[in-house]
Structure formats: structure tokens, C-alpha cells
Amino acid sequence: MDALSEANGTFAFHLLKSLCQDNPSHNVFFSPLSISSALAMVFLGAKGNTAAQMSQALFLNTEKNIHQSFQSLLTQVNKPGAQYLLRTANRLFGEKTCQFLSTFKDSCLQFYHTELEQLSFAKAEESRDHINDWVSKQTEGKIQELLTKNSINAQTRLVLINAIYFKGKWNEQFDERYTEEMPFKINQKEQRPVQMMFQEATFQLNYVKEVHAQVLELPYVDGELSMIILLPDDNVDLNSVRRSQC
């Protein structure tokens, strides 16, 4: 799974660079694993030039058993009994008049824990509501309308959906009494007041001189998962940190 982890990391940094290209000062929020696992599922059914382009875009080594590695990774991510709730779910929705190979459907279920449900996209709004209901259930109601109006129509043949949900408690809890309004820097020239949490504790902290930024690790309960925060130096723009990482 080391090869897959390296591929996913490289893919994440390149995707971040691409997403920041048009609006480098805007906020970006995305789940690289959700995107790479969803595309890898499509890769299961790809051949020839399409397969070659997809493996190149995902930085996958096709000599390795990529799909078994994704199976292990997704099983680990969705493991039961953890102190946190982390759920990533893929699902395929196909046009019911189309014939999908049973080998493809079986492989999706085996490696990506994904079923293919067939709908009538001629009833576009009914199908859209059905898919949105599935997403809402997978995200505890946090995402209620993933597919907007007119996003699918009678010509749609396959919809690939990924939903991710996370809820965890800090290993070192923040005391609400110490939350207060403080200035938050948006860029080098602009800042605005926001409610900021505060605590004094011992954490993993380092300085990466190549990108001129501090790196802080805030672990969740049991230390299996952490939030990693990069704080650039006062005179360093966040865009330069992003470019250095990519």
C-alpha cells in the first residue's frame, strides 16, 4: 500500500495546484482520497488510451495491484469501532436500459465496497432526488443537494458519487471559555475578526525552512488521525507555500 499512498499524495498536491490556479487567493476544500478512489473505480472499466491517461493522471503504477491496495486502504479508513467517525462511500448509478458487465460490478463491490444501482434517467428529477437522498444519509444530513437542478438528464448513462463524512474529538479538548474574537489574516493586506479557540498544551511542532512555514499536528482521540496545520511566516504568502509543495 506504500506505492498507493505515494501516488495519492502526489495526486493530491498536483490537484491542489490545479484547483488554485485560476483563483489562488480563494479557499479550497477537497478530499483527494475521495477523488482518487472514485476515479480508480472508473479505471477498473477503462482500456487502451483511456486507461493509460487515467493511470498517468492518478500517478498509478499499473504494475502494482492498485485495486487491492485501494481495497485495503478503504477498509482501514472505514474501520468500525474507532473513537472517531470517518466514512467514505462510493456508489454508481447507471441508466437502467444499459447493460453493465457483471465482472465490472463485481469488482466495484469487491475492491471499492460499491454497488451499481440502476435508475431511469429519463425521469431526471426523480433520479436526482434519489441520489441526493443517498448522499444526505451518508453524510448525516450535512450534504443535502450534491446534484443541482438540471445536472442530469435523459442522456445521462452513469453517475459516479463519492460521499465523505468525518466527526472526531480532539485528544486535547479546547475549553469554550477561552474562545474569543481575534484577527484572522486573509492575505498580506487584509484581516478580519473571527472567533478563535485557544489552549496551552504540548503538541508536535516543526519548522520547514524550504517553505518558510510552521507545521503543527493536532491529534484526535487515540492519535490515529490528526489535523495538520501549516502557518506561513508573517512575510510569506500562502500561494508561495502551495507552489513549494507542488
N, C-alpha and C positions, 0 to 999 in steps of 0.2 A: 504493500500500500504506500510505501515511501515514494515510488515513482508517480503515483496518482497525486499524492499530497504536493509534490513539487510542481506537477503540471497544473493543479488547481491554483496554487499560489501564483505562478507565472501568469495564468489566465486572468486572475483577479486584478493584478497590477496593470496589465495591458488594458483590461476592460475599464478600470478606473481612469486611466489616461484618456481613453476614448470618450468616456462619459463627460469628462471635464473639459474636453477640447473646445466646444462651442461656447460654454459659459463657465469659465474657470473660477469665477468668484461665487458661483451658486453652490448650495448644499447638494450633496449626492448621497443617497441611501440605497444600498442594494445588497443582495445576498449572492456572492459568487458561487457558492455550492449549489444553490437552487438553480441557477442558470446553467452551470456546467453539467449537473446531473440530468436536467431536463433535456439539454441538447445531446448528451451522451445516449439518452434513451432513443432519440431520433436517429442517432448514429447507428444504433442496432439495425435499423432497416435501410441504411444507406449503402450504396455500392459505387464502384468506379470513381469518377472525378469528384462526385459529391462527397463520398466518404473521405477521399484524400484531403479535400478542402476543409471538411469539418474537423478531422484529426489535427490538421495544421492550426486551425483557429483555436482549438482547445488544448494545443501543445501536448497531445497524447502520443505516447509511444505505442504504436499498434502491434509491436512485437510482444508486449506485455498483455496479460489477461485483464484488460481495463474494466470490463463489466463485472467480473468477480470482485475486483478491487472496490468498485462503486457499491456493490452489494455489501461488502464488509463495512465500508465507511458509513453507509446509510443505516445499517443495523446498529452500529456503535452510536451514531447520532440520536437515533430514536429509541435507545435502550430504556426499558421500563425500570421503575424502582429508584430512579435518580432523585436527588434533592431539588432538582430544577425540572421544569417542563420545557423540553425542546422537541418540537415536532416538525418534520419536513415531509410533505406529502405530494407525490406526483399523481396525475391522473390524465388519461387520454379520453377524449370524447370524439367519436367518429360518426360520420354520416351512416345511417342505418342501411342505406341502399348499397354501400360499398362492402366489398369482401376483403377483410384483413386476414393475412396469413396467420394461421394458428401458431406457427413457430415464433412469429414476432410477438404475438400476445402472450404466449407462454414465457418468452424470455423477458418481457417487460415485467411480468409478475414475479419471476424468479429473481432477477437482478435489481429491480427498482421498486419492488413492492407495489406495482401499479397495475390496475385493471383498465381495460378499454371498455367504456360504456358507449353504446351506440344510440344516437338520437336522430330525430328528423330535423335537420337544419332548415327545411322548408318552413317549419314553424320556428322562425328565428328567435322571436322574443321569448317564446316558451322555453326554448333550449337555453337561451341566455340566462333566464331566471333560474333554471335548474342548476346550471354551472355555478352561478353566483351563490346559490344556497349552499352548494357543496363547499365552496371556498369559505363562506361565513362559518360553517360548522367546524372546519379545520383550524380556523384562526380565532375560535372563541368569540365570534361576532365582531372582531376588530376590522375585518375587511368584508364589507357587505356588497360592494359592487365593483368587482375586479373588471368585469367586462361591461363597458359602457354601451349605451344605446347605439344600434347600427354597427356594432363591432363584428358581428357575424351575420351572414345572410344565407340565402338558398344555395349559393355557390360554395359555401364552406364545406370542406371534406374532413378535416381533422383539427381539433383544438387540443393543444398541449398546455396543461395547467400545473403550476407548482405553487404550493402554499407553505409558508413557514411561520411558526409561532414559537416565541420564547418567553418564559417567565421564570425568574430566579431571584433569590435573596442574596444580598451581599454577605460575604464572610464576615466583614466588619460593618455592622449596621450604622447608617447615618442617623443622627438624632435630629428630629424635625425642629427642635427648639433652636438649633444653630443655623437653620436655613434663613438667609437674609438676602436682601437686594444688593447686588454688586455689579460693577460694569463688566460687560462682555464685549470683547473686541471682535468686530465683524471683519474688518480689514485694517490696513495700516493707518487709515484716516478716520474710521467710523467705529463707534461703540455705542451700546445701549444697555440700560439696566435690566437685569434678569434675576430671578430667584435662584440662588446658588446654594447647594449643600456644602457642609463643612464638617471635617473631623480631623483629629490628630491621631495617627496610628503609624505602624511600621509597614511599609509596602516595598515591593521590588521597584526600584527606580534606576534608570541609567541615562547616560547622555550619548547620543550618536553624533559625533562631530561631523561626519560626512553630510548629514542633512541639517545640522545645526538645530537639533530638537531634543527635548527630553522625552523619554518613553516611560510611562507609568503603567503598572499592571494592577488592576483592581479585581481580585478573585471573587467568585461567587461561592456559596456554601460548599464545603468539601474540596474546593480548589480544583475541580475538574475543568471548569470553564472560567474564563477571565475576560474582562473588558480591557483592551489595550488603548491607551490614550497617548497621542503624540502632541506635544506642546512646542511649537517653534520658538526660537529666541525672539525677543522683542522686535528686532530689526529684520526679521526673516518672514517673508510672505509664505502663506500656506501653499501657494502654487509651486513655489520652488521645491518644497518638501515633496509634493506629489511627483514632480518631474524627476527628482532624485531617486524616488522609489521605483519608478518605471524605467 
